[in-house]
Amino acid sequence: MRRILVGIKRVIDFNVRVRVRPDGAGVVTDGVKMSANPFDSIALEEALRLRERGEADEVVAVSIGPNESQQQLRDALAMGADRAILVKSDAALEPPAVARVLLELARRESPRLVLLGKQAIDDDSNQTGQMLAALWDRPQATFASKIEISGETARVTREVDAGLETIEVDLPAVCTTDLRLNEPRYIKLPDIMKAKKKPLDVVELSSLGADAAPLVKIVKFEPPPQRQKGVIVKDAAELVAALKQKGLV
Amino acid sequence: MNRVLIVAEHADGRLNAAVAKCVACALTIPEADVSIVVLAAEGTAVAAAAAEIQGVSRVLLVKNPANEPALAAVLAPQVAKLADGAAFVLGPSTTFGKDLMPRVAALIGAPQLSDVMAVESATRFRRPVYAANAIATVEVPAGRQVVATVRVASFQAAPGGGTAPVETVAVDVELPRTTRFVSVSAARSDRPDLQTATRVISGGRALGSADNFKVIQSLADKLGAAIGASRAAVDAGYAPNELQVGQTGKIIAPELYFAIGISGAIQHLTGIKDARTIVAINKDAEAPIFEVADYGLVGDLFTLVPEIEKLL
């Protein structure tokens, strides 16, 4: 079975304006809409397209988080994943711990490809895929904007600072997605009904035997310093005069 | 003493300007003793440039044809070996560092702090989360190795004039052959590098076409500025992806930033928060970009930008 494992993290929806709690212990989450991390939805879409192109037989969506993450996995099943696994943990895991849990699942599921978002939009770490690849001793192709599989290799175009880089990796490999890889499909109502019948396994984090102990303590959160609103100038001449006066041009 | 190992980013025989910013960050760690490692095919010129950064104690040069072009899977085991005895292993928060450093961290069993913007002590650091809508102060256990990427927009480059010794070292590790470089399509440009330029002119969706980006190029030529673009402009195909400024593109801190025809989505504002002076030109007076701009000019960019250019 040629399998693709896709990571799905439940995060605050990207349209929500995130605010720091007054006590600095976290950000406001009460009554806030939660969604799948957008980069993970791109990863799932790519996995589905690879399956549709005949490069995979099964797409397995995996989440690590609280019981509520089942919602994001149901959405993944409605999008088209074949089955889902929730590794239940009420405590938030750090990237090294997430990588160790995914390693455990990779050993059990033997995927030819693990597709993850390049970063989650909550902690913005951008670490998990690279760490999994290292622990699994397999290649990594991060920040992908194009993935082509041929035989036992994948050719991946990556968004790098210089432009677009193409590398070739032997499978199995870990690939992380950038924004322009694809546009995830919309979920249709009949698919939501069908998704209810698809398998969603819930396993306890402790049952996997992966070390999930935290290493980094969050001392506090603070709102970022705000820029002061400036002035509206009336025309080009006033703007250039102001910039010249400040020695900026 | 806290030994700090910085992984040098370089291409075409030139040291990336982000490295001097990593040194500046490293020097804010108490009792820092800073080394830079250059992994290259040849690398003599790059190592010499690294040795000139003030505050660097020594430069390690690892010569191996497999080191260029840089592949994280190939570099990581070498860095992991050289990290022995280092309290901190740092790299820039560029696509090079973001790709490589977590792989190093996993190999040495260290936690990683991404996008470090300030060092408060040898165990306390500050970093942005939630697209920089919050700043987290984090603490790592004392005496534990830590890997970090440095948010380059948060640090002024350490000055030149240093004379650190360069030592060529051999690293005895097996390198994987399962990852192979194929090609890179980099736009050749005489313009300053977007991430380190002192002046940046960015265009947004209001430009309307790739051809109309000439308006931006012309002003950038006059000011000797780098060119950037909003995500909307890149998505619309007006500008290549490497010019994207914002949370998922490049985070920059120029002295002067022009946002032209950019409405100012949060995602874009995150990328320019550290700019010293922001100028916004937009025909919509209600555009959010005016909330953060030091100077706002409301009107048609196709009229205003050539006018500005003439007045300079």
Chai-1 contact restraints between the chains, C-beta under 6 A:
chainA,res_idxA,chainB,res_idxB,connection_type,confidence,min_distance_angstrom,max_distance_angstrom,comment,restraint_id
A,V18,B,Y130,contact,1.0,0.0,6.0,A-B,restraint_1
A,V18,B,N133,contact,1.0,0.0,6.0,A-B,restraint_2
A,V20,B,A134,contact,1.0,0.0,6.0,A-B,restraint_3
A,V27,B,A134,contact,1.0,0.0,6.0,A-B,restraint_4
A,D123,B,V129,contact,1.0,0.0,6.0,A-B,restraint_5
A,D124,B,V129,contact,1.0,0.0,6.0,A-B,restraint_6
A,S125,B,S114,contact,1.0,0.0,6.0,A-B,restraint_7
A,N126,B,K98,contact,1.0,0.0,6.0,A-B,restraint_8
A,N126,B,S114,contact,1.0,0.0,6.0,A-B,restraint_9
A,Q127,B,P102,contact,1.0,0.0,6.0,A-B,restraint_10
A,Q127,B,Q112,contact,1.0,0.0,6.0,A-B,restraint_11
A,Q130,B,P102,contact,1.0,0.0,6.0,A-B,restraint_12
A,Q130,B,R103,contact,1.0,0.0,6.0,A-B,restraint_13
A,M131,B,P102,contact,1.0,0.0,6.0,A-B,restraint_14
A,M131,B,A106,contact,1.0,0.0,6.0,A-B,restraint_15
A,A134,B,R103,contact,1.0,0.0,6.0,A-B,restraint_16
A,A134,B,A106,contact,1.0,0.0,6.0,A-B,restraint_17
A,A134,B,L107,contact,1.0,0.0,6.0,A-B,restraint_18
A,L135,B,A106,contact,1.0,0.0,6.0,A-B,restraint_19
A,P139,B,A73,contact,1.0,0.0,6.0,A-B,restraint_20
A,P139,B,T178,contact,1.0,0.0,6.0,A-B,restraint_21
A,P139,B,T179,contact,1.0,0.0,6.0,A-B,restraint_22
A,T142,B,D99,contact,1.0,0.0,6.0,A-B,restraint_23
A,E159,B,N241,contact,1.0,0.0,6.0,A-B,restraint_24
A,V160,B,T95,contact,1.0,0.0,6.0,A-B,restraint_25
A,D161,B,T94,contact,1.0,0.0,6.0,A-B,restraint_26
A,D161,B,T95,contact,1.0,0.0,6.0,A-B,restraint_27
A,A162,B,A186,contact,1.0,0.0,6.0,A-B,restraint_28
A,G163,B,S185,contact,1.0,0.0,6.0,A-B,restraint_29
A,G163,B,A186,contact,1.0,0.0,6.0,A-B,restraint_30
A,G163,B,A187,contact,1.0,0.0,6.0,A-B,restraint_31
A,G163,B,E242,contact,1.0,0.0,6.0,A-B,restraint_32
A,L164,B,S185,contact,1.0,0.0,6.0,A-B,restraint_33
A,E165,B,V184,contact,1.0,0.0,6.0,A-B,restraint_34
A,T166,B,V182,contact,1.0,0.0,6.0,A-B,restraint_35
A,T166,B,S183,contact,1.0,0.0,6.0,A-B,restraint_36
A,I167,B,F181,contact,1.0,0.0,6.0,A-B,restraint_37
A,I167,B,V182,contact,1.0,0.0,6.0,A-B,restraint_38
A,E168,B,R180,contact,1.0,0.0,6.0,A-B,restraint_39
A,E168,B,V182,contact,1.0,0.0,6.0,A-B,restraint_40
A,V169,B,T179,contact,1.0,0.0,6.0,A-B,restraint_41
A,D170,B,T178,contact,1.0,0.0,6.0,A-B,restraint_42
A,L179,B,T248,contact,1.0,0.0,6.0,A-B,restraint_43
A,L215,B,P111,contact,1.0,0.0,6.0,A-B,restraint_44
A,V216,B,P111,contact,1.0,0.0,6.0,A-B,restraint_45
A,V216,B,V138,contact,1.0,0.0,6.0,A-B,restraint_46
A,V216,B,V140,contact,1.0,0.0,6.0,A-B,restraint_47
A,K217,B,E139,contact,1.0,0.0,6.0,A-B,restraint_48
A,I218,B,A136,contact,1.0,0.0,6.0,A-B,restraint_49
A,I218,B,V138,contact,1.0,0.0,6.0,A-B,restraint_50
A,V219,B,T137,contact,1.0,0.0,6.0,A-B,restraint_51
A,V219,B,E139,contact,1.0,0.0,6.0,A-B,restraint_52
A,K220,B,T137,contact,1.0,0.0,6.0,A-B,restraint_53
A,F221,B,A134,contact,1.0,0.0,6.0,A-B,restraint_54
A,F221,B,A136,contact,1.0,0.0,6.0,A-B,restraint_55
A,E222,B,I135,contact,1.0,0.0,6.0,A-B,restraint_56
A,P224,B,A132,contact,1.0,0.0,6.0,A-B,restraint_57
A,P224,B,I135,contact,1.0,0.0,6.0,A-B,restraint_58
A,R227,B,V292,contact,1.0,0.0,6.0,A-B,restraint_59
A,K229,B,E291,contact,1.0,0.0,6.0,A-B,restraint_60
A,G230,B,A293,contact,1.0,0.0,6.0,A-B,restraint_61
A,G230,B,D294,contact,1.0,0.0,6.0,A-B,restraint_62
A,G230,B,Y295,contact,1.0,0.0,6.0,A-B,restraint_63
A,I232,B,G296,contact,1.0,0.0,6.0,A-B,restraint_64
A,V233,B,Y295,contact,1.0,0.0,6.0,A-B,restraint_65
A,V233,B,L297,contact,1.0,0.0,6.0,A-B,restraint_66
A,A236,B,L304,contact,1.0,0.0,6.0,A-B,restraint_67
A,A236,B,E307,contact,1.0,0.0,6.0,A-B,restraint_68
A,A236,B,I308,contact,1.0,0.0,6.0,A-B,restraint_69
A,L239,B,Y295,contact,1.0,0.0,6.0,A-B,restraint_70
A,L239,B,L297,contact,1.0,0.0,6.0,A-B,restraint_71
A,V240,B,I308,contact,1.0,0.0,6.0,A-B,restraint_72
A,V240,B,L311,contact,1.0,0.0,6.0,A-B,restraint_73
A,A242,B,Y295,contact,1.0,0.0,6.0,A-B,restraint_74
A,L248,B,L256,contact,1.0,0.0,6.0,A-B,restraint_75
A,L248,B,T277,contact,1.0,0.0,6.0,A-B,restraint_76
A,V249,B,L312,contact,1.0,0.0,6.0,A-B,restraint_77
